Amino acid sequence: MPTPDPQRFANEWVRAWNAHDIEAVLAHFHDDVVFTSPVAARVLPESAGVVRGKVALRHYWNTALKTLPDLRFEVVGVYQGCSTLAINYRNHRGELVNEVLTFDGDVVVEGHGTYLT
């Protein structure tokens, strides 16, 4: 399956994150999305790093943003696979991160935040 236009999607994604506009980010996610991240495990320990559903994802990201008022991303590269985009970005701490997103049509059904160890 195809993905949305990679550059357009990444531009909208980073613009929404840098504006701290969680609703604009979530507009691209399916109601039943599954998202994994080691940050989710820290912010919401009960999640064990797995966030299920858009409502829970909204809660996670809003909770995390309250502790990260200087959050800002810079896209380094965008990689396209089959039904998948990987957005490589530098965060506000200068760390390189990858967001790997799997699509069903134009919406993300699965996402993974991945970090250097």
Backbone as a printed PyTorch tensor [residue, N CA C, xyz], in Angstrom:
tensor([[[ 0.8350, -1.1940,  0.0000],
         [ 0.0000,  0.0000,  0.0000],
         [ 0.8740,  1.2500,  0.0000]],

        [[ 0.4000,  2.2730, -0.6710],
         [ 1.1660,  3.5170, -0.6820],
         [ 1.0290,  4.2710,  0.6430]],

        [[ 1.9020,  5.2380,  0.8040],
         [ 1.8440,  6.1340,  1.9660],
         [ 1.4150,  7.5030,  1.4670]],

        [[ 1.0690,  8.3940,  2.3870],
         [ 0.8830,  9.7920,  1.9750],
         [ 2.2150, 10.3170,  1.4240]],

        [[ 2.1640, 11.4380,  0.7220],
         [ 3.3920, 12.0520,  0.2180],
         [ 4.3600, 12.2460,  1.3910]],

        [[ 5.5430, 11.6280,  1.3480],
         [ 6.4630, 11.6400,  2.4930],
         [ 6.8620, 13.0410,  2.9570]],

        [[ 7.2460, 13.9040,  2.0460],
         [ 7.6970, 15.2470,  2.4430],
         [ 6.5540, 16.0830,  2.9930]],

        [[ 5.4140, 15.9950,  2.3340],
         [ 4.2630, 16.7610,  2.8090],
         [ 3.8610, 16.3000,  4.2110]],

        [[ 3.8100, 14.9760,  4.3890],
         [ 3.4320, 14.4510,  5.6970],
         [ 4.4280, 14.9020,  6.7650]],

        [[ 5.7210, 14.7570,  6.4900],
         [ 6.7480, 15.1410,  7.4720],
         [ 6.6780, 16.6310,  7.7840]],

        [[ 6.4240, 17.4490,  6.7730],
         [ 6.3110, 18.8970,  7.0090],
         [ 5.1230, 19.2220,  7.9080]],

        [[ 3.9800, 18.5810,  7.6510],
         [ 2.7970, 18.8020,  8.5040],
         [ 3.0490, 18.2790,  9.9120]],

        [[ 3.6950, 17.1240, 10.0120],
         [ 3.9820, 16.4860, 11.2970],
         [ 4.8720, 17.3820, 12.1470]],

        [[ 5.9870, 17.8650, 11.5670],
         [ 6.9250, 18.6820, 12.3510],
         [ 6.3180, 20.0480, 12.6840]],

        [[ 5.5460, 20.6140, 11.7620],
         [ 4.9050, 21.9020, 12.0300],
         [ 3.9290, 21.7680, 13.2100]],

        [[ 3.1490, 20.6930, 13.2270],
         [ 2.1950, 20.4740, 14.3200],
         [ 2.9220, 20.2520, 15.6470]],

        [[ 3.9910, 19.4280, 15.6330],
         [ 4.7330, 19.1920, 16.8670],
         [ 5.3710, 20.4800, 17.3790]],

        [[ 5.9810, 21.2510, 16.4880],
         [ 6.6520, 22.4760, 16.9260],
         [ 5.6810, 23.5300, 17.4200]],

        [[ 4.4300, 23.4510, 16.9890],
         [ 3.3800, 24.3360, 17.5010],
         [ 2.7450, 23.7690, 18.7740]],

        [[ 3.1720, 22.5590, 19.1710],
         [ 2.5880, 21.8410, 20.3090],
         [ 1.0870, 21.6480, 20.1090]],

        [[ 0.6990, 21.4120, 18.8520],
         [-0.7000, 21.2290, 18.4820],
         [-0.9970, 19.7250, 18.3750]],

        [[-1.2800, 19.1180, 19.5210],
         [-1.5080, 17.6790, 19.5890],
         [-2.6770, 17.2650, 18.7000]],

        [[-3.7150, 18.0740, 18.6220],
         [-4.8700, 17.7070, 17.7880],
         [-4.4840, 17.6420, 16.3160]],

        [[-3.6030, 18.5210, 15.8660],
         [-3.1430, 18.4760, 14.4720],
         [-2.3030, 17.2280, 14.2240]],

        [[-1.4820, 16.8230, 15.1950],
         [-0.7150, 15.5860, 15.0460],
         [-1.6780, 14.4010, 15.0060]],

        [[-2.6100, 14.3620, 15.9350],
         [-3.5450, 13.2390, 16.0330],
         [-4.4810, 13.1200, 14.8350]],

        [[-4.6650, 14.1860, 14.0860],
         [-5.5480, 14.1390, 12.9190],
         [-5.0950, 13.0890, 11.9090]],

        [[-3.8240, 12.7210, 11.9520],
         [-3.2700, 11.7300, 11.0240],
         [-3.3220, 10.3080, 11.5740]],

        [[-3.8820, 10.1110, 12.7680],
         [-3.8410,  8.8060, 13.4270],
         [-5.2310,  8.1700, 13.4900]],

        [[-5.2600,  6.8740, 13.2910],
         [-6.4980,  6.0820, 13.3610],
         [-6.9710,  6.0180, 14.8200]],

        [[-8.2670,  5.9000, 15.0200],
         [-8.8120,  5.8110, 16.3830],
         [-8.2370,  4.6330, 17.1620]],

        [[-7.8980,  3.5430, 16.4680],
         [-7.3890,  2.3410, 17.1300],
         [-5.8720,  2.1860, 16.9960]],

        [[-5.1710,  3.2920, 16.8240],
         [-3.7170,  3.2600, 16.6530],
         [-3.0290,  2.5840, 17.8410]],

        [[-1.9060,  1.9520, 17.5590],
         [-1.0210,  1.4290, 18.6120],
         [ 0.3060,  2.1480, 18.4410]],

        [[ 0.7970,  2.7310, 19.5180],
         [ 2.0440,  3.4950, 19.4790],
         [ 2.9450,  3.0060, 20.5980]],

        [[ 4.2200,  2.7630, 20.2630],
         [ 5.1690,  2.3260, 21.2790],
         [ 6.3070,  3.3290, 21.3970]],

        [[ 6.8030,  3.4860, 22.6150],
         [ 7.9080,  4.4120, 22.8400],
         [ 8.4790,  4.2020, 24.2420]],

        [[ 9.7980,  4.2220, 24.3660],
         [10.3680,  4.1730, 25.7070],
         [10.0250,  5.4180, 26.5230]],

        [[ 9.7480,  6.5220, 25.8470],
         [ 9.3290,  7.7320, 26.5640],
         [ 7.9510,  7.5020, 27.1880]],

        [[ 7.0740,  6.8210, 26.4770],
         [ 5.7550,  6.5000, 27.0370],
         [ 5.9030,  5.6680, 28.2990]],

        [[ 6.8770,  4.7700, 28.3080],
         [ 7.1120,  3.9400, 29.4980],
         [ 7.5300,  4.7990, 30.6880]],

        [[ 8.2510,  5.8870, 30.4320],
         [ 8.6620,  6.7950, 31.5270],
         [ 7.5230,  7.7150, 31.9610]],

        [[ 6.8090,  8.2620, 30.9690],
         [ 5.7410,  9.2280, 31.2610],
         [ 4.5220,  8.5470, 31.8690]],

        [[ 4.1850,  7.3740, 31.3380],
         [ 3.0360,  6.5970, 31.8130],
         [ 3.5120,  5.1830, 32.1260]],

        [[ 4.1440,  4.9720, 33.2700],
         [ 4.7260,  3.6650, 33.5780],
         [ 3.7430,  2.5000, 33.4370]],

        [[ 2.4790,  2.7500, 33.6970],
         [ 1.4770,  1.6800, 33.5960],
         [ 1.2980,  1.2000, 32.1560]],

        [[ 1.7480,  1.9970, 31.1790],
         [ 1.6040,  1.6140, 29.7640],
         [ 2.6520,  0.6020, 29.3310]],

        [[ 3.7420,  0.4840, 30.0790],
         [ 4.8790, -0.3530, 29.6880],
         [ 5.3880,  0.0250, 28.3020]],

        [[ 5.1500,  1.2830, 27.9060],
         [ 5.6430,  1.7680, 26.6300],
         [ 4.7270,  1.5380, 25.4520]],

        [[ 3.5470,  0.9610, 25.6830],
         [ 2.5910,  0.6900, 24.6000],
         [ 1.3180,  1.4890, 24.8660]],

        [[ 0.9820,  2.3660, 23.9190],
         [-0.2080,  3.2130, 24.0400],
         [-1.2000,  2.7550, 22.9840]],

        [[-2.4080,  2.4240, 23.4200],
         [-3.4160,  1.8720, 22.5050],
         [-4.6040,  2.8230, 22.3700]],

        [[-4.8340,  3.2660, 21.1500],
         [-5.9850,  4.1110, 20.8460],
         [-5.6470,  5.5890, 20.8670]],

        [[-6.3910,  6.3410, 20.0670],
         [-6.1520,  7.7770, 19.9350],
         [-6.4020,  8.5270, 21.2420]],

        [[-7.3950,  8.1040, 22.0090],
         [-7.6810,  8.7720, 23.2840],
         [-6.4850,  8.6360, 24.2270]],

        [[-5.9360,  7.4440, 24.3180],
         [-4.7780,  7.2130, 25.1860],
         [-3.5390,  7.9300, 24.6490]],

        [[-3.3970,  7.9870, 23.3270],
         [-2.2620,  8.6820, 22.7270],
         [-2.3270, 10.1760, 23.0140]],

        [[-3.5270, 10.7470, 22.9200],
         [-3.7330, 12.1560, 23.2750],
         [-3.3080, 12.3800, 24.7210]],

        [[-3.7340, 11.5300, 25.6260],
         [-3.3810, 11.6670, 27.0430],
         [-1.8610, 11.6040, 27.2380]],

        [[-1.2210, 10.6330, 26.6080],
         [ 0.2440, 10.4900, 26.7170],
         [ 0.9470, 11.7440, 26.2240]],

        [[ 0.6330, 12.1860, 24.9990],
         [ 1.3380, 13.3330, 24.4500],
         [ 1.0560, 14.6130, 25.2180]],

        [[-0.1780, 14.8310, 25.6600],
         [-0.4660, 16.0210, 26.4680],
         [ 0.2760, 15.9840, 27.7950]],

        [[ 0.3330, 14.8110, 28.4120],
         [ 1.0590, 14.6620, 29.6780],
         [ 2.5410, 14.9390, 29.4690]],

        [[ 3.1180, 14.3870, 28.4150],
         [ 4.5430, 14.5830, 28.1330],
         [ 4.8490, 16.0530, 27.8330]],

        [[ 4.0040, 16.7070, 27.0600],
         [ 4.2550, 18.1050, 26.6980],
         [ 4.2590, 19.0390, 27.9010]],

        [[ 3.5060, 18.7030, 28.9250],
         [ 3.4970, 19.5400, 30.1320],
         [ 4.8820, 19.6100, 30.7710]],

        [[ 5.6870, 18.5820, 30.5730],
         [ 7.0330, 18.5540, 31.1610],
         [ 8.1080, 18.9900, 30.1710]],

        [[ 7.7070, 19.2890, 28.9280],
         [ 8.6750, 19.6300, 27.8750],
         [ 8.2680, 20.9240, 27.1540]],

        [[ 8.2570, 22.0490, 27.8620],
         [ 7.7950, 23.2830, 27.2180],
         [ 8.6970, 23.7490, 26.0760]],

        [[ 9.9410, 23.2870, 26.0330],
         [10.8550, 23.7050, 24.9660],
         [10.9590, 22.6780, 23.8480]],

        [[10.0430, 21.6970, 23.8120],
         [10.0770, 20.6620, 22.7930],
         [10.0560, 21.2700, 21.3980]],

        [[10.9800, 20.8330, 20.5730],
         [11.0710, 21.2820, 19.1860],
         [11.7850, 20.1990, 18.3890]],

        [[11.3090, 19.9480, 17.1740],
         [11.8990, 18.9380, 16.3060],
         [12.4230, 19.5830, 15.0270]],

        [[13.4710, 18.9770, 14.4850],
         [13.9950, 19.3520, 13.1740],
         [14.1250, 18.0690, 12.3540]],

        [[13.4050, 17.9850, 11.2510],
         [13.4560, 16.7870, 10.4100],
         [14.8180, 16.7170,  9.7250]],

        [[15.4560, 15.5620,  9.8530],
         [16.7520, 15.3020,  9.2220],
         [16.5530, 14.5340,  7.9190]],

        [[15.6240, 13.5650,  7.9290],
         [15.3600, 12.7780,  6.7300],
         [14.0330, 12.0670,  6.8400]],

        [[13.4600, 11.7420,  5.6920],
         [12.2000, 11.0080,  5.6360],
         [12.4190,  9.8210,  4.7080]],

        [[12.0500,  8.6410,  5.1670],
         [12.2810,  7.4060,  4.4280],
         [10.9510,  6.7090,  4.2030]],

        [[10.7470,  6.2600,  2.9600],
         [ 9.4810,  5.6310,  2.5900],
         [ 9.6700,  4.1460,  2.3420]],

        [[ 8.7760,  3.3480,  2.9110],
         [ 8.7360,  1.9160,  2.6570],
         [ 7.3590,  1.5530,  2.1460]],

        [[ 7.0130,  0.2980,  2.2290],
         [ 5.6790, -0.1530,  1.8450],
         [ 4.7300,  0.1320,  3.0040]],

        [[ 3.8270,  1.0580,  2.8190],
         [ 2.8590,  1.4690,  3.8570],
         [ 3.5390,  2.0780,  5.0790]],

        [[ 4.8100,  2.4540,  4.9610],
         [ 5.5680,  2.9160,  6.1240],
         [ 6.3880,  4.1560,  5.7840]],

        [[ 6.4140,  5.0890,  6.7250],
         [ 7.3340,  6.2180,  6.6730],
         [ 8.1610,  6.2020,  7.9430]],

        [[ 9.4260,  6.5230,  7.8050],
         [10.2960,  6.7330,  8.9690],
         [10.7610,  8.1800,  8.9080]],

        [[10.4970,  8.9160,  9.9690],
         [10.9230, 10.3070, 10.0530],
         [12.0860, 10.3510, 11.0380]],

        [[13.2530, 10.7070, 10.5160],
         [14.4400, 10.8700, 11.3490],
         [14.5040, 12.3480, 11.7150]],

        [[14.5790, 12.6370, 13.0090],
         [14.5820, 14.0350, 13.4310],
         [15.5090, 14.2370, 14.6180]],

        [[15.8640, 15.5040, 14.8240],
         [16.6520, 15.9080, 15.9840],
         [15.6900, 16.6140, 16.9300]],

        [[15.7030, 16.1930, 18.1940],
         [14.7940, 16.8140, 19.1630],
         [15.4420, 18.0230, 19.8290]],

        [[14.7350, 18.6300, 20.7450],
         [15.1770, 19.8400, 21.4330],
         [16.4440, 19.6220, 22.2720]],

        [[16.7820, 18.3850, 22.5530],
         [18.0080, 18.0700, 23.2970],
         [19.1750, 17.7640, 22.3600]],

        [[18.9240, 17.8340, 21.0500],
         [19.9610, 17.5290, 20.0720],
         [20.1020, 16.0470, 19.7730]],

        [[19.2070, 15.2290, 20.3100],
         [19.2570, 13.7770, 20.1100],
         [18.5830, 13.4040, 18.7880]],

        [[19.1640, 12.4180, 18.1030],
         [18.5220, 11.8850, 16.9020],
         [17.5050, 10.8270, 17.2940]],

        [[16.3290, 10.9200, 16.6830],
         [15.2090, 10.0340, 16.9870],
         [14.5770,  9.6120, 15.6600]],

        [[13.9610,  8.4440, 15.6390],
         [13.1730,  8.0010, 14.4910],
         [11.7470,  7.7420, 14.9320]],

        [[10.8300,  8.2150, 14.1320],
         [ 9.4220,  7.8700, 14.3090],
         [ 9.0610,  7.0020, 13.1070]],

        [[ 8.6940,  5.7620, 13.3510],
         [ 8.3710,  4.8150, 12.2950],
         [ 6.8540,  4.6320, 12.3040]],

        [[ 6.2270,  5.0000, 11.1890],
         [ 4.7700,  5.0440, 11.1160],
         [ 4.2610,  4.1200, 10.0170]],

        [[ 3.2900,  3.2790, 10.3610],
         [ 2.6610,  2.3790,  9.3960],
         [ 1.2580,  2.9050,  9.1020]],

        [[ 0.9280,  2.9510,  7.8190],
         [-0.3210,  3.5540,  7.3630],
         [-1.3080,  2.5240,  6.8330]],

        [[-2.5740,  2.8600,  6.9770],
         [-3.6650,  2.2200,  6.2630],
         [-4.3480,  3.3670,  5.5270]],

        [[-4.0410,  3.5030,  4.2560],
         [-4.5090,  4.6850,  3.5230],
         [-3.7380,  5.8980,  3.9890]],

        [[-4.4720,  6.9270,  4.4060],
         [-3.8370,  8.1700,  4.8500],
         [-3.6720,  8.2790,  6.3540]],

        [[-4.0450,  7.2480,  7.1000],
         [-3.9700,  7.3480,  8.5600],
         [-2.9590,  6.3570,  9.1300]],

        [[-2.3260,  6.7900, 10.2040],
         [-1.3470,  5.9580, 10.9030],
         [-2.1000,  4.9550, 11.7710]],

        [[-1.7750,  3.6710, 11.5950],
         [-2.3920,  2.6290, 12.4140],
         [-1.4130,  2.0830, 13.4430]],

        [[-0.1300,  2.3330, 13.2170],
         [ 0.8890,  1.8730, 14.1520],
         [ 2.0780,  2.8230, 14.0870]],

        [[ 2.6180,  3.1580, 15.2430],
         [ 3.7790,  4.0280, 15.2870],
         [ 4.7450,  3.5930, 16.3650]],

        [[ 6.0210,  3.9190, 16.1220],
         [ 7.0740,  3.5450, 17.0720],
         [ 8.0760,  4.6830, 17.1820]],

        [[ 8.2510,  5.2010, 18.3810],
         [ 9.3160,  6.1610, 18.6430],
         [10.5650,  5.3520, 18.9940]],

        [[11.6560,  5.5950, 18.2640],
         [12.8780,  4.8220, 18.4980],
         [14.0330,  5.7790, 18.7860]],

        [[14.8630,  5.4100, 19.7490],
         [15.9200,  6.2850, 20.2560],
         [17.2580,  5.5520, 20.2920]],

        [[18.3380,  6.3150, 20.1210],
         [19.6750,  5.7340, 20.2850],
         [19.8460,  5.2660, 21.7200]],

        [[20.5220,  4.1650, 21.8820],
         [20.7540,  3.6550, 23.2510],
         [22.2050,  3.8240, 23.6230]]])
